Amino acid sequence: MVILKKMIHRSVKTDTDRLNRPGWRDYQVGLKRTATKKKLVTGIFKISALFFLIIAVGYGIISGLEGTSFSHLMTDSFSPFNGNKRDVPLDPVRLNDKKLVQNLFDDSSLANLKNKRIDVFTNGRRLSVDTSLDIPLQNYILKKLDTSTARYIGIVAMDPTTGKVLSMVSYDKTDPSSNLCVDSRFPAASIFKIVTASAAIEKKGFRPSHEFKYNGMKHTLYKSQLKKQTNRYTNRISFQDSFAQSVNPVFGKIGVHFLGKTTLEKYAEAFGFNRNINFEIQVDPSSVHLSDTPYQWAEIACGFNQETTLSPLHGAMMASAIINQGRLMEPAIVIRIVDENDKVIYRNTSVSMNQAITPEASETLNGLMAATIRSGTAKKAFRGYRKDKILSRLNIGGKTGSMDNDTHDARYDWFVGFAEEKGGTAKIALSVLVAHEKFIGLRASYYARTAMKTYFGNYFAKNQNIVSKIENK
């Protein structure tokens, strides 16, 4: 009886479950509803995940771009060069720190500019850079370049009193992106005679009229030419003319018999050789190394060697010292840098590196360099300058130098010099290097002459306009 009751109870329970279970259609509808809910939840999760992923990636890209230069996208700003060297946080406390500014620019960044103000980008900031360039002079030189026969051209014009760069033009046939103006791989050649002459004036009291004797050719340097000998073949020449005509045996003798290793090293360093030059872009140091061999001293003293090297920028500094009472100035091309709010974060101040020679010695050397223009190696390039309506109003001095490269397929041609207004204060120092290939194109001294004439032509015209306005008031 008990078993029968249990069986009846299970049967009733089973029938009740069957009555409460949904039908096949209802069951399928329920499955579809459950699947739809699952799809909806999964879709919401995927969309949310994708949304957060996009935000994360976007944030990372933007953060990365904040430290990237946009110069290649900006056609109206920063177009003169390819981009900043690296991102650099400028410290407004160190307003005149050139080494900090160097991080903004590649070596070629500030060469061949056509505008006085340029923009750079760093750490997502737009900075405006004011340069010291004389734009009319800069554009004139750029247009004047004769690259048809030249491998290299480097031209630097400078204000001798302040060290401010007025023009910096570079051409490199082998590497168009380089800036030869700060490259010191080029033999200094006879430009080093400026150093030797300065030492001879100060240490030995040589005057322009001091007489020297030499045998052989002017532009050779044999050991026999360094001997103290006098015979019927001996030439006599003044110190001034030996400088103006760049007579190697005379300067070789000065190096060996009057100056020696220590003095040559001392004056080379005073003029900036073997020293770092503080500039807004990196400058390779010009180099000179003296051994204990007297004949090598002679080679160094007259520039008859490949090892003494010079950059065009350094050449302009040397010329500046001669016309600036012997004071060697730090070069500068960036006057100031301001941010988007016109807040000054860098400002240049003129800095004197050292007194290379005394004002009295610089005056004597000034006369030697004037003789180079008047009757020496630059005479041809400056022919008729005393009758020229602009050049005749100037005191002009210079030194030339020339030397073949090691493979004799290029000839280096130097001019380092200056011009100053007679009875005025305006001055300019110039350094020009041209490496001629198979044919000789425009010479370095010719570039210097035209640059002087252009600069002072503009200067005199501007002053005349000012005077006319004052008189018409």
Residue pairs with C-beta under 8 A, 6 or more apart in sequence:
22 30
65 124
66 123
66 124
67 87
67 122
67 123
67 124
69 78
69 83
69 84
69 120
69 121
69 122
70 78
70 121
71 77
71 78
71 79
71 81
71 82
71 83
71 84
71 120
71 121
72 82
72 83
74 119
74 121
77 118
77 119
77 126
78 118
78 119
78 120
78 121
80 109
80 112
80 113
80 114
80 115
80 118
81 105
81 106
81 108
81 109
81 110
81 113
81 118
82 106
82 108
82 109
82 177
83 106
84 103
84 104
84 105
84 106
84 109
84 120
84 121
84 122
85 102
85 103
85 104
85 105
85 106
85 109
86 103
87 122
87 123
88 100
88 103
88 104
88 122
88 123
89 123
90 100
90 101
90 122
90 127
90 337
90 345
90 346
91 97
91 100
92 343
92 344
92 345
94 100
95 344
95 345
95 346
95 347
96 346
96 347
96 348
96 349
97 346
98 278
98 279
98 280
98 332
99 278
100 346
101 280
101 334
101 337
101 346
102 279
102 280
102 281
102 282
104 120
104 122
104 127
104 129
104 337
105 120
105 280
105 281
106 281
107 178
107 179
107 182
107 281
107 282
108 170
108 177
108 178
108 179
109 179
109 281
110 131
110 168
110 179
110 280
110 281
110 333
110 334
111 168
111 169
111 170
111 179
111 181
112 142
112 168
112 169
112 170
113 131
113 133
113 138
113 168
114 135
114 138
114 139
114 142
115 135
116 130
116 131
116 133
116 135
117 128
117 129
117 130
117 131
118 128
118 129
118 131
119 126
119 127
119 128
119 129
120 126
120 127
120 129
121 127
125 339
125 340
126 339
126 340
127 337
127 338
127 339
127 345
128 337
128 338
128 339
129 334
129 336
129 337
130 334
130 335
130 336
130 337
130 338
131 165
131 333
131 334
131 335
132 159
132 164
132 165
132 166
132 332
132 333
132 334
132 335
132 348
133 165
133 166
133 167
133 168
133 333
134 157
134 166
134 167
134 455
134 458
136 454
136 458
137 157
137 166
137 167
137 451
137 454
137 455
137 458
138 166
138 167
138 168
138 169
140 450
140 451
140 454
141 155
141 157
141 167
141 169
141 447
141 451
141 454
142 169
144 442
144 447
144 450
145 153
145 169
145 171
146 441
146 442
147 153
147 171
147 173
148 441
149 436
149 437
149 438
149 439
149 440
149 441
150 171
150 173
150 434
150 435
150 436
150 437
150 441
150 442
151 172
151 173
151 174
151 410
151 435
151 436
151 437
152 171
152 172
152 173
152 180
152 186
152 410
152 433
152 434
152 435
153 169
153 170
153 171
153 180
153 432
153 433
153 434
153 435
154 169
154 170
154 171
154 180
154 181
154 183
154 311
154 312
154 431
154 432
154 433
155 167
155 168
155 169
155 170
155 181
155 312
155 430
155 431
155 432
155 433
155 447
155 451
156 165
156 167
156 168
156 169
156 181
156 312
156 313
156 315
156 316
156 430
156 431
157 165
157 166
157 167
157 168
157 316
157 428
157 429
157 430
157 451
157 455
158 164
158 165
158 166
158 316
158 317
158 319
158 320
158 331
158 428
158 429
158 430
158 431
159 165
159 166
159 320
159 427
159 428
159 429
160 319
160 320
160 321
160 323
160 324
160 329
160 418
160 427
160 428
160 429
161 324
161 329
161 350
161 427
162 329
162 332
162 350
163 317
163 320
163 329
163 330
163 331
163 332
163 350
163 351
164 331
164 332
164 333
164 335
164 348
164 350
165 313
165 316
165 331
165 332
165 333
166 428
166 455
167 451
168 179
168 181
168 313
168 333
169 181
170 178
170 179
170 180
170 181
171 180
172 178
172 180
179 281
180 312
180 433
181 311
181 312
181 313
182 279
182 281
182 282
182 283
182 284
182 311
182 312
182 313
183 284
183 311
183 312
184 283
184 284
184 285
184 286
184 287
184 309
184 310
184 311
184 314
185 284
185 309
186 309
186 310
186 311
186 412
186 433
186 435
187 303
187 305
187 306
187 307
187 308
187 309
187 310
187 403
187 405
187 412
188 286
188 288
188 303
188 308
188 309
188 310
188 401
188 414
189 303
189 401
189 402
189 403
189 412
189 414
190 246
190 248
190 302
190 303
190 399
190 400
190 401
190 402
190 414
191 303
191 310
191 315
191 318
191 399
191 401
191 414
191 416
192 268
192 288
192 300
192 301
192 302
192 303
192 308
192 310
192 401
193 243
193 246
193 251
193 301
193 302
193 303
193 399
193 401
194 271
194 318
194 322
194 365
194 369
194 399
194 416
195 264
195 267
195 268
195 271
195 273
196 251
196 254
196 255
196 259
196 264
196 267
196 301
196 302
197 206
197 239
197 243
197 251
197 365
197 368
198 267
198 271
198 356
198 357
198 361
198 365
199 259
199 263
199 264
199 266
199 267
200 206
200 239
200 254
200 258
200 259
201 357
201 361
201 364
201 365
202 267
202 357
202 358
202 361
203 258
203 259
203 263
204 258
204 259
206 239
207 239
207 364
208 238
208 239
208 240
208 364
208 367
208 368
208 371
209 238
209 239
209 240
210 238
210 239
211 236
211 237
211 238
211 239
212 236
212 237
212 238
212 239
212 242
212 250
212 253
212 254
213 230
213 234
213 235
213 236
213 237
214 225
214 234
214 235
214 237
214 247
214 249
214 250
214 253
215 224
215 225
215 227
215 229
215 231
215 233
215 234
215 235
215 249
216 222
216 224
216 225
216 249
218 245
218 246
218 247
218 248
218 249
219 246
219 247
219 248
220 248
220 249
221 248
221 249
221 252
221 298
221 299
221 302
221 304
223 295
225 248
225 249
225 252
225 253
226 249
226 252
226 253
226 256
226 257
226 294
226 295
226 298
228 253
228 257
237 245
237 247
237 250
239 250
239 368
240 367
240 368
240 371
241 247
241 371
241 375
241 376
242 250
242 251
243 368
243 369
243 371
243 372
243 376
243 399
244 368
244 371
244 372
244 374
244 375
244 376
244 377
245 376
245 377
246 376
246 377
246 399
246 400
246 401
248 302
248 303
248 304
249 302
250 302
251 298
251 301
251 302
251 303
252 298
252 299
252 301
252 302
252 304
253 298
254 301
255 264
255 297
255 298
255 300
255 301
255 302
256 294
256 295
256 297
256 298
256 301
259 297
259 301
260 297
261 290
261 291
261 292
261 297
264 288
264 290
264 297
264 300
264 301
265 288
265 290
267 356
267 357
268 274
268 288
269 275
270 328
270 354
270 355
270 356
270 357
271 318
271 321
271 328
271 356
272 286
272 314
272 317
272 318
272 328
272 353
272 356
273 285
273 286
273 287
273 288
273 308
274 285
274 286
274 287
274 288
274 289
275 285
276 283
276 285
277 283
277 285
277 313
277 314
277 317
277 330
277 331
278 330
278 351
279 313
279 330
279 331
279 332
279 333
280 332
280 333
280 334
281 333
283 311
283 313
283 314
283 331
284 311
286 309
286 310
286 311
286 314
287 307
287 308
287 309
288 300
288 307
288 308
288 309
289 307
290 296
290 297
290 300
296 305
298 304
299 305
300 308
303 401
303 403
306 403
306 406
310 414
312 431
312 432
312 433
313 331
313 431
314 431
315 414
315 416
315 431
315 433
316 331
316 416
316 429
316 430
316 431
317 328
317 329
317 331
317 429
318 328
318 416
318 431
319 398
319 416
319 417
319 418
319 429
319 430
319 431
320 328
320 329
320 418
320 429
321 327
321 328
321 329
321 356
321 357
321 362
322 362
322 365
322 366
322 369
322 397
322 418
323 362
323 366
323 397
323 418
323 420
323 427
323 429
324 362
324 427
325 359
325 362
325 363
326 355
326 356
326 357
326 358
326 359
326 361
326 362
327 352
327 354
327 355
327 356
328 352
328 353
328 354
328 355
328 356
329 350
329 351
329 352
329 353
330 350
330 351
330 352
330 353
332 348
332 350
334 346
334 348
335 347
335 348
336 344
336 346
336 347
336 348
337 344
337 345
337 346
338 344
338 345
339 345
357 365
366 395
366 397
367 397
368 397
369 397
369 398
369 399
369 417
369 418
370 395
370 396
370 397
372 378
372 397
372 398
372 399
372 400
372 417
373 379
373 382
373 385
373 396
373 397
373 398
373 417
376 400
377 400
378 398
378 400
378 415
378 417
378 445
380 445
381 415
381 443
381 445
381 446
381 448
381 449
382 391
382 396
382 445
382 449
385 391
385 392
385 396
385 449
386 392
388 453
390 453
390 456
390 457
390 460
391 419
391 449
391 452
391 453
391 456
393 421
393 422
393 456
393 460
394 419
394 420
394 421
394 422
394 452
394 456
395 419
395 420
395 421
395 422
396 417
396 418
396 419
396 452
397 417
397 418
397 419
398 415
398 416
398 417
398 418
398 445
398 448
399 414
399 415
399 416
399 417
400 413
400 414
400 415
400 444
400 445
401 412
401 413
401 414
401 416
402 411
402 412
402 413
402 414
403 411
403 412
404 410
404 411
404 412
405 411
405 412
405 435
409 437
409 438
410 435
410 436
410 437
411 435
411 436
411 440
412 433
412 434
412 435
413 433
413 434
413 435
413 436
413 440
413 443
413 444
414 431
414 432
414 433
414 444
415 430
415 431
415 432
415 443
415 444
415 445
415 447
415 448
416 430
416 431
416 432
417 429
417 430
417 448
418 427
418 428
418 429
418 430
419 427
419 428
419 430
419 452
419 455
419 456
420 426
420 427
420 428
421 427
421 456
421 459
426 456
426 459
428 451
428 452
428 455
428 456
430 448
430 451
430 452
432 444
432 445
432 447
432 448
432 451
433 444
434 441
434 442
434 443
434 444
434 447
